[in-house]
Amino acid sequence: MPLVLTEEQSMLRDSARGLISDKAPVSHLRHLRDSKDPTGFSKEFWHSFAEMGFAGLLVPEEFGGSGLGFVEAGIIMEEIGRTLMPSPFLATSVVAASVLSRGGNAAQKSEYLSEIASGSLLATLAIDEGAKHRPLQTSLKAVRAGNGFKLSGAKALVVDGHVADLLIVAARTAGAAGEREGLTLFLVNPKAKGVAVERTIMVDAHNAARIEFANVEVDADSVLGEVDQAAGLLDGVLDIGRGAVAAEMVGLSDEVFNRTVEYLKSRKQFGKLIGEFQALQHRAAELYIDIEITRAATMKALQALDADVAKATPAVAVAKARAGTTATRAVQEGVQMHGGMGMTDQFDIGFFMKRARVCEELFGDANYHTEQLARSRGY
């Protein structure tokens, strides 16, 4: 399949780029950070975003969504990466919508997916419990009690967890940390008794939360999918999230590259434009090639997800690993080529560097995915 956008996908990109660049430039993120906004994103803009159909991009048409694919979701994520737009799109419209679509029963889909599509419901997946992404290390306990379960434990780095109306929590109903069997997903109301949510503003001024569960009671209807059998569902959904984050890093890298090239064309040193210096030309050319290879790898991963999520893991691992190293290289080159002012908070490049660092860790860094790829190949 060609690694280029179709005419319809190009129109989607142009539509998203126009809206996001106009309403949510980097200065929007800076304002939210400096004003210590309690929400961390613009609810007004999110509703406008939903009215354009973007919130329900992956929601099936029968539930009020667009019923589009992961390539289209990646297009939106790439545009989000260009302006560092803070929004619940990744947590709610990509990851949570995918969990519910792929693992929910008829009642759960009917109740939640239409609200996600309209932008009225925010949801997020609570998976990690430590500093690094290790899904199988889940140790949060779910013990049978009456007609349901009691959840006890804690989750970390829950993206947009402090504003979520619905938590999708990975818990261990059997086995021990590190084992594939025994994982179960639960739908939890964040306002339920025993749930304590602490907002944690990340270094990139985006939102996450630490969430503690102290004997939180949930009934049997709150189980998403099959008891003890969530590992397979999680594999696919996490790969979907990884593909989306890789696309965001492609957009971030490309924007940093474009800003840096413009600076090279305007900044003079020793009576010459610094873009005339061959060493900087070589570094810029190598970065451009790196970004384009990563863009192709990410497109391939998203196409693989659209074709068959269960078989897309190797392509997604390559894309997420490459996107992380490429974004890191892009922001480092951007800061260095901008010189001293590249290190100042008044200059936007620093925001891109911080976001790149967070995206690198989300759903697994380059080392994690390199190891996963090696294992899948039998090494």
GUMARLUM-343728 format. One record per residue: residue in three letters; x, y, z of N, C-alpha, C in turn. Coordinates in steps of 0.2 Angstrom, whole numbers, padded with zeros to 4 digits, always signed. Layout:
BEGIN
ALAXYZXYZXYZ
...
This chain:
BEGIN
MET+0004-0006+0000+0000+0000+0000+0004+0006+0000
PRO+0003+0011-0004+0007+0017-0004+0007+0021+0002
LEU+0013+0023+0004+0014+0027+0011+0013+0034+0010
VAL+0007+0036+0007+0005+0043+0006-0002+0043+0007
LEU-0005+0050+0008-0012+0051+0010-0016+0051+0004
THR-0022+0048+0004-0027+0049-0001-0029+0056-0001
GLU-0033+0058-0006-0036+0064-0007-0041+0066-0001
GLU-0045+0061+0001-0049+0062+0007-0045+0063+0013
GLN-0040+0060+0014-0036+0060+0020-0032+0067+0020
SER-0030+0069+0014-0027+0076+0014-0032+0081+0016
MET-0038+0081+0014-0043+0086+0016-0044+0086+0023
LEU-0044+0080+0026-0045+0079+0034-0039+0083+0037
ARG-0033+0082+0034-0027+0085+0037-0027+0092+0037
ASP-0029+0095+0031-0030+0102+0030-0035+0105+0035
SER-0040+0102+0035-0046+0104+0040-0043+0104+0047
ALA-0040+0099+0049-0037+0099+0056-0032+0104+0057
ARG-0027+0105+0052-0022+0109+0053-0025+0117+0053
GLY-0030+0118+0049-0032+0125+0050-0035+0127+0056
LEU-0039+0122+0059-0043+0123+0065-0038+0123+0071
ILE-0033+0118+0071-0028+0118+0077-0023+0124+0077
SER-0021+0125+0071-0016+0131+0071-0019+0138+0073
ASP-0025+0138+0071-0029+0145+0072-0031+0145+0080
LYS-0033+0140+0082-0036+0140+0089-0032+0138+0095
ALA-0027+0134+0093-0022+0131+0098-0015+0131+0096
PRO-0012+0137+0095-0005+0137+0093-0001+0136+0100
VAL+0005+0136+0099+0010+0135+0105+0008+0140+0111
SER+0007+0146+0109+0005+0151+0114-0001+0149+0118
HIS-0005+0145+0115-0011+0143+0119-0009+0138+0125
LEU-0004+0134+0124-0002+0130+0129+0002+0134+0134
ARG+0006+0139+0132+0010+0143+0136+0005+0147+0141
HIS-0001+0149+0138-0006+0153+0142-0009+0148+0148
LEU-0010+0142+0146-0013+0137+0150-0008+0136+0156
ARG-0002+0135+0154+0003+0134+0159+0004+0140+0164
ASP+0005+0146+0161+0006+0152+0165+0001+0154+0170
SER-0006+0152+0167-0011+0154+0171-0013+0149+0176
LYS-0010+0143+0176-0011+0137+0181-0018+0135+0180
ASP-0020+0135+0174-0027+0133+0172-0029+0126+0176
PRO-0034+0125+0179-0036+0119+0183-0037+0113+0179
THR-0040+0115+0173-0042+0109+0168-0036+0107+0164
GLY-0032+0112+0162-0026+0110+0158-0027+0110+0150
PHE-0033+0111+0148-0035+0112+0141-0041+0116+0141
SER-0043+0118+0134-0049+0122+0134-0055+0118+0132
LYS-0060+0118+0137-0066+0115+0136-0070+0117+0130
GLU-0069+0124+0129-0073+0127+0124-0070+0125+0117
PHE-0064+0124+0116-0061+0122+0110-0062+0115+0109
TRP-0062+0111+0114-0064+0104+0114-0070+0103+0111
HIS-0075+0107+0113-0082+0106+0110-0082+0108+0103
SER-0078+0113+0101-0078+0115+0094-0074+0109+0090
PHE-0069+0106+0093-0066+0100+0090-0071+0094+0089
ALA-0075+0093+0094-0080+0088+0093-0085+0089+0088
GLU-0087+0096+0088-0092+0097+0082-0089+0096+0075
MET-0083+0096+0075-0080+0095+0068-0080+0087+0067
GLY-0082+0083+0072-0082+0076+0071-0075+0073+0073
PHE-0070+0076+0076-0064+0074+0077-0064+0069+0083
ALA-0068+0071+0088-0069+0067+0095-0071+0060+0093
GLY-0076+0059+0088-0078+0053+0087-0075+0049+0081
LEU-0069+0051+0079-0066+0049+0073-0066+0041+0073
LEU-0064+0038+0078-0064+0031+0078-0070+0027+0081
VAL-0075+0031+0083-0081+0028+0085-0086+0026+0079
PRO-0088+0020+0079-0092+0017+0074-0098+0022+0072
GLU-0100+0022+0066-0106+0027+0064-0112+0025+0068
GLU-0114+0019+0070-0120+0017+0073-0120+0021+0080
PHE-0115+0023+0083-0114+0026+0089-0113+0034+0088
GLY-0114+0036+0082-0113+0044+0081-0106+0046+0079
GLY-0102+0041+0078-0095+0043+0076-0094+0043+0069
SER-0088+0044+0067-0086+0044+0060-0084+0038+0057
GLY-0082+0033+0061-0081+0026+0059-0074+0026+0054
LEU-0070+0031+0055-0064+0031+0051-0058+0026+0055
GLY-0052+0026+0052-0047+0022+0054-0042+0025+0057
PHE-0036+0021+0059-0031+0023+0063-0026+0028+0059
VAL-0026+0027+0052-0022+0032+0048-0025+0039+0049
GLU-0032+0040+0049-0035+0046+0050-0034+0049+0057
ALA-0034+0044+0062-0032+0046+0069-0025+0049+0069
GLY-0021+0046+0066-0014+0048+0066-0013+0055+0062
ILE-0017+0056+0057-0017+0063+0054-0018+0068+0059
ILE-0024+0067+0063-0025+0072+0068-0020+0073+0074
MET-0017+0067+0076-0012+0067+0081-0005+0071+0078
GLU-0004+0070+0072+0002+0074+0069+0001+0081+0069
GLU-0005+0083+0068-0007+0090+0068-0007+0093+0075
ILE-0009+0089+0080-0009+0091+0087-0001+0091+0089
GLY+0003+0087+0086+0010+0087+0088+0013+0094+0085
ARG+0011+0097+0080+0014+0103+0077+0013+0109+0082
THR+0008+0109+0086+0006+0115+0090+0006+0113+0097
LEU+0008+0107+0099+0008+0104+0106+0001+0105+0109
MET-0004+0105+0105-0011+0106+0108-0013+0101+0114
PRO-0014+0104+0119-0017+0100+0125-0024+0098+0124
SER-0026+0092+0124-0033+0090+0123-0034+0083+0125
PRO-0040+0080+0126-0041+0073+0128-0041+0069+0122
PHE-0039+0071+0116-0040+0067+0110-0037+0060+0111
LEU-0030+0060+0113-0027+0054+0114-0030+0049+0119
ALA-0031+0052+0125-0034+0047+0130-0041+0045+0129
THR-0045+0050+0126-0052+0048+0126-0054+0045+0119
SER-0052+0049+0114-0055+0048+0107-0051+0042+0103
VAL-0045+0041+0106-0040+0036+0103-0040+0029+0107
VAL-0038+0030+0113-0037+0024+0117-0043+0022+0120
ALA-0047+0026+0124-0053+0024+0127-0058+0022+0122
ALA-0059+0025+0117-0064+0023+0112-0062+0017+0109
SER-0056+0015+0108-0053+0009+0105-0055+0003+0110
VAL-0054+0004+0116-0055-0001+0121-0062-0003+0121
LEU-0066+0002+0122-0074+0001+0122-0076-0002+0115
SER-0074+0000+0110-0076-0003+0103-0074-0010+0103
ARG-0068-0011+0105-0065-0018+0104-0067-0023+0109
GLY-0068-0020+0115-0069-0025+0121-0076-0024+0125
GLY-0080-0019+0123-0086-0018+0127-0091-0022+0124
ASN-0096-0023+0129-0102-0027+0127-0107-0022+0124
ALA-0113-0024+0121-0118-0019+0118-0120-0014+0122
ALA-0121-0015+0129-0124-0010+0133-0118-0005+0135
GLN-0112-0007+0136-0106-0002+0137-0105+0002+0131
LYS-0105-0001+0125-0104+0003+0119-0110+0008+0118
SER-0116+0006+0119-0121+0011+0118-0121+0016+0123
GLU-0119+0015+0129-0119+0020+0135-0113+0025+0134
TYR-0107+0023+0132-0102+0027+0132-0099+0030+0125
LEU-0100+0026+0120-0097+0028+0114-0100+0034+0111
SER-0107+0035+0111-0110+0041+0108-0108+0047+0112
GLU-0107+0046+0119-0105+0052+0123-0098+0054+0121
ILE-0093+0049+0119-0087+0051+0117-0087+0055+0111
ALA-0091+0052+0106-0091+0055+0099-0094+0063+0100
SER-0098+0064+0105-0101+0071+0105-0096+0075+0109
GLY-0091+0072+0112-0087+0077+0116-0089+0078+0123
SER-0095+0074+0125-0097+0076+0132-0094+0071+0137
LEU-0091+0066+0135-0088+0061+0140-0080+0061+0139
LEU-0077+0061+0144-0069+0061+0144-0068+0054+0148
ALA-0064+0050+0144-0062+0044+0147-0054+0042+0146
THR-0051+0038+0151-0044+0037+0150-0043+0030+0152
LEU-0037+0027+0150-0035+0020+0152-0030+0021+0158
ALA-0031+0018+0163-0026+0018+0169-0022+0011+0169
ILE-0016+0011+0167-0012+0005+0165-0006+0005+0169
ASP-0002+0010+0169+0005+0010+0172+0005+0011+0179
GLU+0010+0008+0183+0010+0009+0190+0017+0011+0193
GLY+0021+0011+0188+0028+0014+0190+0031+0019+0185
ALA+0037+0020+0186+0040+0026+0182+0041+0024+0174
LYS+0041+0017+0173+0042+0015+0166+0035+0011+0164
HIS+0034+0011+0157+0028+0007+0154+0030+0000+0154
ARG+0026-0004+0159+0027-0011+0159+0020-0014+0161
PRO+0016-0015+0156+0009-0017+0157+0008-0023+0161
LEU+0012-0028+0159+0012-0035+0163+0014-0034+0170
GLN+0017-0029+0172+0019-0028+0179+0013-0026+0183
THR+0007-0025+0181+0001-0023+0184+0000-0027+0191
SER+0000-0024+0196-0001-0027+0203-0007-0025+0207
LEU-0011-0020+0204-0017-0017+0207-0022-0023+0207
LYS-0024-0025+0213-0028-0031+0215-0036-0029+0214
ALA-0039-0034+0211-0046-0034+0211-0049-0041+0214
VAL-0052-0040+0219-0054-0046+0223-0061-0047+0223
ARG-0064-0053+0222-0071-0054+0221-0074-0053+0228
ALA-0080-0049+0227-0084-0047+0233-0091-0047+0231
GLY-0095-0051+0234-0102-0051+0232-0103-0052+0225
ASN-0107-0047+0222-0108-0048+0214-0103-0044+0210
GLY-0098-0042+0213-0093-0039+0209-0086-0040+0212
PHE-0082-0034+0212-0075-0034+0214-0073-0028+0219
LYS-0068-0029+0222-0065-0023+0226-0058-0022+0223
LEU-0057-0016+0221-0050-0014+0218-0046-0010+0224
SER-0040-0012+0224-0035-0009+0229-0028-0009+0225
GLY-0025-0003+0226-0019-0001+0223-0018+0006+0220
ALA-0014+0007+0216-0013+0014+0213-0010+0013+0206
LYS-0012+0019+0202-0010+0020+0195-0006+0026+0195
ALA-0001+0026+0190+0003+0032+0189+0003+0034+0182
LEU+0004+0041+0180+0004+0043+0173-0002+0041+0170
VAL-0008+0043+0173-0014+0042+0169-0016+0048+0166
VAL-0015+0048+0159-0016+0054+0155-0023+0057+0155
ASP-0023+0063+0157-0030+0067+0158-0034+0063+0163
GLY-0031+0060+0168-0035+0057+0173-0038+0061+0178
HIS-0036+0067+0179-0039+0072+0183-0046+0075+0181
VAL-0047+0074+0174-0053+0077+0171-0058+0071+0168
ALA-0056+0065+0169-0059+0060+0166-0066+0059+0170
ASP-0071+0057+0166-0078+0055+0168-0078+0048+0169
LEU-0073+0044+0166-0073+0037+0166-0066+0034+0166
LEU-0065+0030+0171-0058+0027+0171-0059+0020+0169
ILE-0054+0018+0164-0054+0011+0162-0047+0008+0165
VAL-0048+0004+0170-0043+0002+0175-0041-0005+0174
ALA-0034-0006+0173-0031-0013+0172-0030-0016+0179
ALA-0033-0021+0181-0031-0024+0188-0030-0032+0187
ARG-0027-0034+0192-0025-0041+0192-0030-0045+0196
THR-0034-0050+0193-0039-0054+0196-0036-0061+0198
ALA-0030-0062+0195-0027-0069+0196-0020-0068+0194
GLY-0016-0073+0196-0009-0073+0195-0005-0067+0198
ALA+0002-0067+0196+0006-0062+0199+0009-0057+0194
ALA+0011-0051+0197+0014-0046+0192+0019-0049+0187
GLY+0019-0048+0181+0023-0050+0176+0020-0056+0172
GLU+0014-0059+0174+0011-0064+0170+0006-0061+0166
ARG+0005-0064+0160+0000-0062+0155-0007-0064+0157
GLU-0008-0069+0160-0015-0072+0162-0017-0068+0169
GLY-0023-0067+0170-0025-0064+0176-0027-0057+0176
LEU-0026-0053+0170-0028-0046+0170-0035-0045+0167
THR-0038-0040+0171-0045-0039+0169-0046-0031+0169
LEU-0050-0029+0164-0051-0022+0164-0058-0020+0167
PHE-0058-0014+0171-0064-0012+0174-0066-0005+0172
LEU-0072-0004+0172-0075+0003+0171-0076+0006+0178
VAL-0073+0011+0179-0074+0014+0186-0075+0022+0186
ASN-0080+0023+0190-0082+0030+0191-0077+0034+0195
PRO-0073+0039+0193-0068+0042+0197-0071+0045+0203
LYS-0077+0046+0204-0080+0049+0210-0083+0044+0215
ALA-0082+0038+0213-0084+0032+0217-0080+0032+0224
LYS-0083+0030+0229-0080+0030+0236-0073+0026+0236
GLY-0068+0028+0238-0062+0025+0239-0057+0027+0233
VAL-0059+0031+0228-0055+0033+0223-0052+0040+0224
ALA-0045+0041+0224-0042+0047+0226-0038+0049+0220
VAL-0040+0055+0217-0036+0057+0211-0032+0063+0212
GLU-0025+0063+0210-0021+0068+0211-0018+0070+0205
ARG-0020+0077+0203-0017+0079+0196-0009+0080+0197
THR-0006+0078+0192+0001+0079+0191+0003+0082+0184
ILE+0005+0089+0185+0006+0092+0179+0013+0090+0176
MET+0014+0087+0171+0020+0085+0168+0025+0090+0166
VAL+0031+0088+0165+0036+0093+0163+0034+0097+0157
ASP+0030+0094+0152+0028+0097+0146+0022+0101+0147
ALA+0019+0103+0153+0013+0106+0154+0007+0103+0152
HIS+0007+0097+0150+0001+0093+0149-0001+0089+0156
ASN-0007+0086+0155-0010+0083+0161-0009+0076+0162
ALA-0008+0073+0168-0008+0066+0170-0011+0066+0177
ALA-0011+0060+0180-0014+0060+0187-0011+0053+0190
ARG-0011+0054+0197-0010+0048+0201-0016+0046+0204
ILE-0018+0040+0203-0025+0038+0206-0024+0032+0211
GLU-0027+0033+0217-0027+0027+0222-0034+0024+0222
PHE-0034+0018+0223-0040+0014+0224-0040+0010+0231
ALA-0044+0012+0235-0044+0009+0242-0051+0005+0243
ASN-0051-0001+0241-0057-0005+0242-0062-0002+0238
VAL-0061+0000+0232-0066+0003+0227-0071-0003+0225
GLU-0077-0002+0226-0082-0008+0224-0085-0006+0217
VAL-0085-0012+0213-0087-0011+0206-0092-0018+0205
ASP-0097-0017+0202-0101-0023+0201-0099-0027+0194
ALA-0102-0032+0193-0100-0037+0188-0101-0033+0181
ASP-0106-0029+0180-0107-0025+0174-0101-0020+0172
SER-0097-0019+0177-0091-0015+0176-0085-0018+0173
VAL-0086-0025+0172-0080-0028+0169-0080-0027+0161
LEU-0075-0025+0158-0074-0024+0151-0071-0030+0148
GLY-0074-0034+0144-0071-0040+0141-0072-0045+0146
GLU-0067-0050+0145-0068-0056+0149-0063-0056+0156
VAL-0065-0058+0161-0061-0059+0167-0055-0063+0166
ASP-0050-0060+0168-0043-0064+0168-0040-0064+0161
GLN-0044-0061+0156-0042-0062+0149-0040-0055+0145
ALA-0038-0050+0149-0038-0043+0146-0031-0042+0142
ALA-0026-0047+0143-0020-0046+0140-0020-0045+0133
GLY-0024-0049+0129-0024-0048+0122-0028-0042+0120
LEU-0033-0040+0123-0036-0034+0122-0032-0028+0123
LEU-0028-0028+0128-0023-0023+0130-0018-0022+0125
ASP-0015-0028+0122-0010-0028+0117-0012-0024+0111
GLY-0018-0025+0109-0020-0021+0103-0022-0014+0104
VAL-0025-0012+0110-0026-0005+0112-0020-0001+0113
LEU-0015-0004+0116-0009-0001+0118-0005+0001+0111
ASP-0005-0004+0107-0002-0003+0100-0006+0003+0096
ILE-0012+0003+0097-0016+0009+0094-0013+0015+0097
GLY-0013+0016+0104-0010+0022+0107-0003+0023+0105
ARG+0001+0018+0104+0008+0019+0102+0008+0022+0095
GLY+0004+0019+0091+0004+0022+0084+0002+0029+0084
ALA-0003+0031+0088-0005+0038+0088+0000+0043+0091
VAL+0004+0040+0096+0009+0045+0099+0015+0045+0094
ALA+0017+0040+0091+0022+0040+0085+0020+0046+0080
ALA+0014+0046+0078+0011+0051+0074+0012+0058+0077
GLU+0010+0059+0083+0011+0065+0086+0019+0067+0086
MET+0023+0063+0087+0030+0064+0087+0033+0066+0080
VAL+0030+0063+0075+0032+0065+0068+0030+0072+0067
GLY+0024+0074+0069+0022+0081+0068+0026+0086+0072
LEU+0028+0084+0078+0032+0088+0083+0039+0089+0079
SER+0042+0084+0077+0048+0084+0074+0048+0088+0068
ASP+0043+0087+0064+0043+0091+0057+0042+0099+0059
GLU+0038+0100+0064+0038+0108+0066+0044+0110+0068
VAL+0048+0107+0073+0054+0109+0075+0059+0110+0069
PHE+0059+0105+0065+0063+0106+0059+0062+0112+0055
ASN+0056+0113+0053+0054+0119+0049+0056+0126+0053
ARG+0054+0126+0059+0056+0132+0063+0064+0133+0063
THR+0067+0127+0063+0075+0128+0064+0078+0130+0057
VAL+0075+0127+0051+0077+0129+0045+0076+0137+0043
GLU+0070+0139+0046+0068+0146+0045+0073+0151+0049
TYR+0075+0148+0054+0080+0152+0058+0087+0152+0055
LEU+0089+0146+0052+0095+0146+0048+0095+0151+0042
LYS+0090+0152+0040+0089+0156+0034+0089+0164+0036
SER+0088+0165+0042+0088+0172+0044+0093+0175+0049
ARG+0096+0170+0053+0101+0172+0057+0108+0173+0054
LYS+0111+0179+0055+0118+0180+0053+0123+0180+0058
GLN+0129+0177+0056+0135+0177+0061+0141+0178+0056
PHE+0145+0182+0059+0152+0183+0055+0150+0186+0048
GLY+0144+0190+0047+0143+0193+0041+0139+0188+0036
LYS+0138+0182+0038+0134+0177+0034+0128+0174+0037
LEU+0124+0172+0033+0118+0168+0036+0121+0161+0038
ILE+0119+0159+0044+0122+0153+0047+0120+0147+0043
GLY+0114+0148+0039+0112+0142+0035+0117+0141+0029
GLU+0122+0146+0028+0127+0145+0023+0132+0140+0025
PHE+0133+0139+0031+0138+0135+0034+0137+0128+0032
GLN+0142+0125+0029+0141+0118+0027+0139+0113+0032
ALA+0142+0114+0038+0141+0109+0044+0134+0109+0046
LEU+0131+0115+0046+0124+0115+0048+0119+0113+0043
GLN+0121+0114+0036+0117+0111+0031+0117+0103+0031
HIS+0123+0100+0033+0123+0093+0033+0119+0091+0039
ARG+0119+0094+0044+0115+0092+0050+0107+0092+0049
ALA+0106+0098+0045+0099+0099+0044+0096+0094+0039
ALA+0100+0092+0034+0099+0087+0029+0098+0080+0032
GLU+0102+0078+0036+0102+0072+0040+0095+0071+0044
LEU+0094+0077+0047+0088+0077+0051+0081+0076+0047
TYR+0081+0080+0041+0076+0079+0036+0075+0072+0034
ILE+0080+0069+0032+0080+0062+0030+0077+0057+0036
ASP+0080+0058+0042+0077+0055+0048+0070+0055+0049
ILE+0067+0061+0048+0060+0063+0049+0056+0059+0044
GLU+0058+0060+0038+0054+0057+0032+0054+0049+0033
ILE+0060+0046+0035+0060+0039+0036+0055+0037+0042
THR+0055+0041+0047+0050+0040+0053+0043+0041+0051
ARG+0042+0046+0047+0035+0047+0044+0033+0041+0040
ALA+0037+0038+0036+0035+0032+0032+0034+0026+0037
ALA+0038+0025+0042+0037+0020+0047+0031+0020+0051
THR+0029+0026+0052+0023+0028+0056+0017+0026+0052
MET+0017+0029+0046+0011+0027+0041+0010+0020+0040
LYS+0016+0016+0039+0016+0009+0038+0012+0006+0045
ALA+0014+0008+0051+0011+0005+0057+0004+0007+0057
LEU+0002+0013+0055-0005+0014+0056-0009+0010+0051
GLN-0006+0009+0045-0010+0005+0040-0010-0002+0042
ALA-0005-0004+0045-0005-0011+0048-0010-0012+0053
LEU-0011-0007+0057-0017-0007+0062-0024-0007+0059
ASP-0024-0003+0054-0031-0003+0050-0032-0010+0047
ALA-0027-0013+0045-0028-0020+0041-0029-0025+0046
ASP-0025-0026+0052-0026-0031+0057-0022-0029+0063
VAL-0026-0027+0068-0022-0024+0074-0018-0030+0077
ALA-0021-0036+0077-0017-0042+0080-0010-0043+0077
LYS-0009-0041+0071-0003-0042+0067+0001-0036+0066
ALA-0001-0031+0070+0003-0024+0068+0009-0023+0073
THR+0009-0027+0078+0014-0026+0084+0021-0024+0081
PRO+0024-0028+0077+0031-0027+0074+0032-0020+0071
ALA+0027-0018+0067+0027-0012+0063+0026-0006+0068
VAL+0022-0007+0073+0021-0002+0078+0027-0001+0082
ALA+0030-0006+0084+0036-0006+0088+0042-0002+0085
VAL+0042-0003+0078+0047+0000+0074+0046+0008+0074
ALA+0039+0009+0073+0037+0016+0072+0038+0020+0079
LYS+0036+0017+0084+0036+0020+0091+0044+0021+0093
ALA+0048+0016+0092+0055+0017+0093+0058+0022+0089
ARG+0057+0022+0083+0060+0027+0078+0058+0034+0080
ALA+0051+0035+0081+0048+0041+0082+0051+0045+0088
GLY+0053+0040+0093+0056+0043+0100+0063+0046+0098
THR+0067+0042+0095+0074+0044+0094+0074+0050+0089
THR+0069+0050+0084+0069+0055+0079+0067+0062+0083
ALA+0062+0062+0087+0060+0068+0090+0065+0070+0095
THR+0069+0066+0098+0074+0068+0103+0079+0071+0099
ARG+0081+0068+0093+0086+0072+0089+0084+0078+0086
ALA+0078+0079+0084+0075+0085+0081+0075+0091+0086
VAL+0073+0089+0092+0073+0095+0097+0080+0097+0100
GLN+0084+0092+0100+0091+0093+0102+0095+0097+0097
GLU+0094+0096+0090+0096+0100+0085+0093+0107+0085
GLY+0087+0107+0086+0083+0113+0086+0086+0118+0091
VAL+0087+0115+0097+0090+0120+0103+0097+0122+0101
GLN+0101+0117+0099+0108+0119+0097+0109+0124+0092
MET+0105+0123+0086+0105+0128+0081+0103+0135+0082
HIS+0098+0135+0087+0096+0142+0089+0100+0145+0094
GLY+0105+0141+0096+0110+0144+0101+0107+0146+0108
GLY+0110+0151+0111+0108+0152+0118+0101+0153+0119
MET+0098+0157+0115+0091+0158+0116+0086+0152+0115
GLY+0089+0146+0112+0085+0140+0112+0084+0137+0119
MET+0088+0139+0124+0088+0137+0130+0083+0141+0135
THR+0080+0146+0132+0076+0151+0136+0069+0148+0136
ASP+0065+0150+0142+0058+0148+0142+0054+0153+0137
GLN+0057+0159+0136+0053+0163+0132+0052+0161+0124
PHE+0057+0156+0123+0057+0153+0116+0053+0146+0116
ASP+0050+0145+0110+0045+0139+0110+0049+0133+0110
ILE+0055+0133+0107+0058+0126+0106+0058+0122+0112
GLY+0059+0125+0118+0059+0121+0124+0053+0117+0126
PHE+0047+0120+0124+0041+0116+0124+0041+0110+0120
PHE+0044+0110+0114+0044+0104+0110+0049+0099+0113
MET+0054+0101+0116+0059+0097+0119+0056+0093+0125
LYS+0052+0097+0129+0049+0094+0135+0043+0089+0132
ARG+0039+0091+0127+0034+0086+0125+0037+0080+0122
ALA+0043+0081+0118+0046+0075+0115+0048+0070+0121
ARG+0050+0073+0126+0053+0068+0132+0047+0064+0135
VAL+0041+0067+0135+0036+0064+0138+0033+0059+0133
CYS+0032+0061+0127+0030+0056+0122+0034+0050+0121
GLU+0041+0051+0122+0045+0045+0122+0044+0040+0127
GLU+0041+0042+0133+0040+0037+0138+0033+0035+0138
LEU+0028+0038+0135+0021+0036+0134+0021+0029+0130
PHE+0018+0024+0134+0017+0018+0130+0023+0014+0128
GLY+0029+0016+0132+0035+0013+0130+0040+0017+0126
ASP+0046+0017+0129+0051+0021+0125+0055+0016+0120
ALA+0060+0019+0117+0063+0016+0111+0066+0009+0114
ASN+0069+0009+0120+0072+0003+0123+0067-0003+0123
TYR+0061-0001+0126+0056-0005+0127+0054-0009+0121
HIS+0053-0005+0115+0050-0007+0109+0056-0011+0105
THR+0062-0009+0106+0067-0013+0103+0068-0020+0106
GLU+0067-0020+0113+0067-0027+0116+0061-0031+0114
GLN+0055-0028+0113+0049-0031+0111+0049-0034+0104
LEU+0052-0030+0100+0053-0032+0093+0058-0038+0092
ALA+0064-0038+0096+0068-0043+0097+0065-0050+0099
ARG+0061-0049+0104+0058-0055+0107+0053-0058+0102
SER+0050-0054+0098+0045-0056+0093+0048-0060+0087
ARG+0055-0058+0086+0059-0061+0081+0063-0067+0084
GLY+0062-0069+0090+0065-0074+0093+0072-0073+0095
TYR+0074-0067+0096+0081-0066+0098+0082-0066+0105
